[in-house]
Amino acid sequence: MDDRLTRMRHSAAHVLATAVLEVFPDAQLGIGPPTDEGFYYDFLLPRALTPHDLKELESLMEKHKAADYSFEYQEHERSELLKHFGENGQPFKVELIDDLGHDEILSTYTSGPFLDLCRGPHVPSTGKIGVCKLLSIAGAYWRGDEGRPQLQRIYGTAFGTQAELDGHLERLEEAKKRDHRRLGQELDLFFFDDEVGPGLPMWQPKGTVLIEELEKLAKETETAAGYDRVRTPHICKESVYHTSGHLPYYQESMFPPMELDGTTYYLK
């Protein structure tokens, strides 16, 4: 991702948090990173957000951008930040600090009234962020764990010019028209059921035919290329994921482990 956009979007996430705290002073803050498409920030709020809230937050973001607050880097002792975030009702920040190991010096960035635990990078000031747009609201469990609080995630994006933003929004609209989740249901290929779980399709007859034809094509192509097919179990021991190196990095986004006869198993 373009370093200019990374800094801009990371800075926009901080300005979004500033605006949210202005509307909800008791909001608890999660994390707010830049992404390839924009940025997001997670919040525990006293009520569910609405599209109207996004418009209000956008207006407040523009106010803070116009104030042109400098992004000021500072280093603090660990104990100082634990006290600061603890006294200001930010338990998620306290948890993040606790997880940073034995680092005794931690960094923050301050922009106007907002201070956040952060390594950067940022643009020099809020006035250098460019053009912002808040896009949507979604639910997100803290640290990807369904046993932890469900936060509200606000997605947004930022570009250097209005033309760049408009082009991005047009691409998003075109992508919606081709969204397989919508087309699949409109064409009676599959449907979703809350009783089964989010993101788990129930394939209907037309969709099942499509799957079987694709599987047939894959087998024919592999056979023609000289490949032999094998099958592996859908679960395996925890040690396999340690060997592969996946578990330390992806454990939070994996399904919970299964325990059997004193051995831990994970879904493939």
C-alpha positions as CSV (number, residue, x, y, z in Angstrom):
1,M,0.0,0.0,0.0
2,D,1.1,3.6,-0.8
3,D,3.0,4.9,2.3
4,R,1.2,8.3,1.8
5,L,-2.2,6.6,2.0
6,T,-1.1,4.5,5.0
7,R,-0.2,7.5,7.0
8,M,-3.3,9.4,5.9
9,R,-5.7,6.5,6.7
10,H,-4.0,5.8,10.0
11,S,-4.4,9.4,10.9
12,A,-8.0,9.4,9.8
13,A,-8.7,6.5,12.2
14,H,-7.4,8.7,15.1
15,V,-9.6,11.6,14.0
16,L,-12.6,9.2,13.9
17,A,-11.9,8.1,17.5
18,T,-11.7,11.8,18.4
19,A,-15.1,12.3,16.9
20,V,-16.6,9.2,18.6
21,L,-15.4,10.3,22.0
22,E,-17.0,13.7,21.4
23,V,-20.4,12.1,20.8
24,F,-19.9,9.2,23.3
25,P,-17.5,10.4,26.1
26,D,-17.7,6.9,27.8
27,A,-16.8,5.0,24.6
28,Q,-14.2,2.3,25.1
29,L,-11.6,2.1,22.4
30,G,-10.3,-1.0,20.7
31,I,-7.9,-0.7,17.8
32,G,-7.9,1.5,14.7
33,P,-5.4,0.4,11.9
34,P,-5.1,1.4,8.3
35,T,-6.0,-1.2,5.7
36,D,-5.5,-1.7,2.0
37,E,-8.9,-0.1,1.3
38,G,-9.1,2.5,4.1
39,F,-9.2,2.2,7.9
40,Y,-11.4,1.1,10.8
41,Y,-11.7,1.6,14.5
42,D,-13.5,-0.6,17.0
43,F,-15.6,0.8,19.9
44,L,-17.7,-0.4,22.8
45,L,-20.6,2.1,22.8
46,P,-23.8,2.6,24.9
47,R,-26.1,2.0,21.9
48,A,-26.1,0.7,18.3
49,L,-24.9,3.1,15.7
50,T,-27.0,4.2,12.7
51,P,-26.2,5.6,9.3
52,H,-27.2,9.0,10.7
53,D,-24.4,8.7,13.3
54,L,-21.9,8.2,10.4
55,K,-23.0,11.5,8.9
56,E,-22.6,13.3,12.3
57,L,-19.2,11.7,12.9
58,E,-18.1,12.7,9.4
59,S,-19.0,16.3,10.2
60,L,-17.0,16.2,13.4
61,M,-14.1,14.7,11.6
62,E,-14.1,17.6,9.2
63,K,-14.1,20.0,12.2
64,H,-11.0,18.3,13.7
65,K,-9.3,18.2,10.3
66,A,-9.9,21.9,9.9
67,A,-8.3,22.5,13.3
68,D,-5.1,21.1,11.8
69,Y,-3.9,19.5,15.1
70,S,-0.3,18.3,14.9
71,F,0.3,14.5,15.4
72,E,2.8,14.6,18.3
73,Y,4.9,11.5,19.1
74,Q,5.7,10.9,22.7
75,E,7.3,8.1,24.8
76,H,6.0,7.1,28.2
77,E,6.8,4.6,30.9
78,R,4.6,1.6,30.9
79,S,3.2,2.3,34.4
80,E,2.3,5.9,33.3
81,L,0.2,4.6,30.4
82,L,-1.5,1.9,32.4
83,K,-2.5,4.5,35.0
84,H,-3.7,6.9,32.2
85,F,-5.9,4.5,30.4
86,G,-7.1,2.8,33.5
87,E,-8.2,6.1,35.0
88,N,-9.9,7.1,31.8
89,G,-12.0,3.9,31.5
90,Q,-10.1,2.2,28.6
91,P,-9.7,-1.5,29.6
92,F,-9.0,-2.6,26.1
93,K,-6.0,-0.3,25.9
94,V,-4.8,-1.5,29.3
95,E,-5.0,-5.1,28.0
96,L,-3.0,-4.2,24.9
97,I,-0.3,-2.6,27.1
98,D,-0.3,-5.8,29.2
99,D,0.3,-7.9,26.1
100,L,3.3,-5.8,25.0
101,G,5.6,-7.9,27.1
102,H,8.2,-6.3,29.1
103,D,8.6,-3.1,27.1
104,E,8.9,-0.4,29.7
105,I,8.9,2.5,27.2
106,L,5.8,2.8,25.0
107,S,4.8,5.3,22.5
108,T,1.6,7.4,21.9
109,Y,0.5,10.0,19.4
110,T,-1.5,13.0,20.5
111,S,-3.7,15.0,18.1
112,G,-5.7,17.8,19.7
113,P,-7.7,16.4,22.6
114,F,-7.0,12.7,21.6
115,L,-4.1,10.5,22.8
116,D,-3.8,7.0,21.6
117,L,-1.4,4.1,22.2
118,C,0.4,4.0,18.8
119,R,3.6,3.4,16.9
120,G,2.6,5.5,13.9
121,P,3.2,6.5,11.2
122,H,1.0,9.6,10.7
123,V,0.8,12.6,8.6
124,P,2.2,15.8,10.2
125,S,-1.2,17.2,11.1
126,T,-4.9,16.5,10.8
127,G,-5.3,19.0,8.1
128,K,-3.0,16.8,5.9
129,I,-5.3,13.8,5.9
130,G,-7.1,14.5,2.6
131,V,-10.7,13.5,1.8
132,C,-12.4,11.1,4.2
133,K,-15.6,9.0,3.9
134,L,-17.2,6.7,6.5
135,L,-18.6,3.7,4.8
136,S,-20.2,1.2,7.1
137,I,-20.8,-0.3,10.6
138,A,-20.2,-3.9,11.5
139,G,-19.9,-6.0,14.6
140,A,-16.5,-7.3,15.7
141,Y,-15.6,-9.4,18.7
142,W,-12.7,-8.0,20.7
143,R,-9.6,-9.8,19.5
144,G,-11.7,-12.1,17.3
145,D,-12.9,-14.1,20.3
146,E,-16.7,-14.7,20.5
147,G,-16.4,-15.1,24.2
148,R,-15.2,-11.4,24.5
149,P,-17.3,-8.2,24.1
150,Q,-18.8,-7.5,20.7
151,L,-17.6,-4.0,19.6
152,Q,-18.9,-1.8,16.8
153,R,-16.5,-1.4,14.0
154,I,-16.7,1.7,11.8
155,Y,-15.1,1.4,8.4
156,G,-13.9,4.4,6.4
157,T,-11.5,5.4,3.8
158,A,-9.3,8.4,2.9
159,F,-7.7,9.6,-0.3
160,G,-5.6,12.6,-1.3
161,T,-8.2,14.1,-3.6
162,Q,-12.0,14.0,-4.1
163,A,-11.5,12.5,-7.6
164,E,-9.6,9.5,-6.1
165,L,-12.3,9.0,-3.5
166,D,-15.1,9.2,-6.1
167,G,-13.3,6.6,-8.2
168,H,-13.0,4.3,-5.2
169,L,-16.7,4.7,-4.3
170,E,-17.7,3.9,-8.0
171,R,-15.6,0.8,-7.8
172,L,-17.3,-0.2,-4.6
173,E,-20.7,0.2,-6.2
174,E,-19.7,-1.9,-9.2
175,A,-18.4,-4.6,-6.9
176,K,-21.8,-4.7,-5.1
177,K,-23.5,-5.5,-8.4
178,R,-21.3,-8.5,-8.7
179,D,-21.3,-9.5,-5.0
180,H,-21.5,-13.4,-5.0
181,R,-23.4,-13.2,-1.7
182,R,-26.3,-11.3,-3.4
183,L,-26.2,-13.0,-6.7
184,G,-26.0,-16.5,-5.2
185,Q,-29.3,-15.9,-3.4
186,E,-31.0,-14.1,-6.3
187,L,-30.1,-17.0,-8.6
188,D,-31.3,-19.6,-6.0
189,L,-27.8,-21.1,-5.7
190,F,-27.6,-20.9,-1.9
191,F,-29.0,-19.1,1.2
192,F,-27.9,-18.4,4.7
193,D,-29.6,-19.3,7.9
194,D,-28.8,-17.7,11.3
195,E,-29.5,-21.1,12.9
196,V,-26.5,-22.6,10.9
197,G,-24.2,-19.6,11.3
198,P,-22.9,-16.5,9.4
199,G,-21.0,-17.1,6.3
200,L,-22.0,-20.8,6.0
201,P,-24.0,-21.3,2.8
202,M,-26.8,-23.8,2.4
203,W,-26.5,-25.0,-1.2
204,Q,-29.7,-25.4,-3.2
205,P,-30.1,-27.8,-6.2
206,K,-28.8,-25.3,-8.7
207,G,-25.9,-24.4,-6.6
208,T,-25.1,-28.1,-5.9
209,V,-25.0,-28.8,-9.7
210,L,-22.6,-25.8,-10.1
211,I,-20.3,-27.2,-7.3
212,E,-20.3,-30.7,-8.9
213,E,-19.5,-29.4,-12.3
214,L,-16.6,-27.3,-11.0
215,E,-15.3,-30.3,-9.0
216,K,-15.5,-32.4,-12.2
217,L,-13.6,-29.8,-14.2
218,A,-10.9,-29.6,-11.5
219,K,-10.5,-33.4,-11.4
220,E,-10.3,-33.7,-15.2
221,T,-7.7,-30.9,-15.4
222,E,-5.6,-32.4,-12.6
223,T,-5.7,-35.9,-14.2
224,A,-4.7,-34.4,-17.6
225,A,-1.8,-32.7,-15.9
226,G,-0.6,-35.9,-14.4
227,Y,-1.5,-35.2,-10.8
228,D,-2.7,-37.9,-8.3
229,R,-5.4,-36.9,-5.8
230,V,-5.1,-37.4,-2.1
231,R,-7.4,-36.7,0.9
232,T,-6.5,-35.5,4.3
233,P,-8.6,-35.2,7.6
234,H,-10.6,-32.1,8.4
235,I,-9.1,-31.9,11.8
236,C,-5.5,-32.5,13.1
237,K,-3.5,-32.2,16.2
238,E,-2.4,-28.8,17.6
239,S,1.3,-29.7,17.0
240,V,0.8,-29.6,13.2
241,Y,-0.1,-25.9,13.4
242,H,2.9,-25.3,15.6
243,T,5.1,-27.0,13.0
244,S,3.5,-25.0,10.2
245,G,3.9,-21.8,12.2
246,H,0.2,-20.8,11.9
247,L,-1.0,-21.1,15.4
248,P,1.0,-18.2,17.1
249,Y,-0.3,-15.8,14.4
250,Y,-3.8,-17.0,13.5
251,Q,-5.1,-18.7,16.7
252,E,-7.5,-15.8,17.5
253,S,-9.3,-16.1,14.1
254,M,-9.5,-19.9,14.2
255,F,-12.4,-22.0,15.4
256,P,-12.0,-23.0,19.1
257,P,-9.9,-26.2,19.7
258,M,-11.5,-29.6,20.5
259,E,-10.2,-31.7,23.4
260,L,-10.3,-35.5,23.1
261,D,-8.5,-37.9,25.4
262,G,-6.1,-35.2,26.6
263,T,-5.1,-34.1,23.0
264,T,-6.0,-30.8,21.4
265,Y,-7.3,-30.8,17.8
266,Y,-8.1,-27.9,15.4
267,L,-10.2,-27.7,12.3
268,K,-8.1,-27.7,9.1
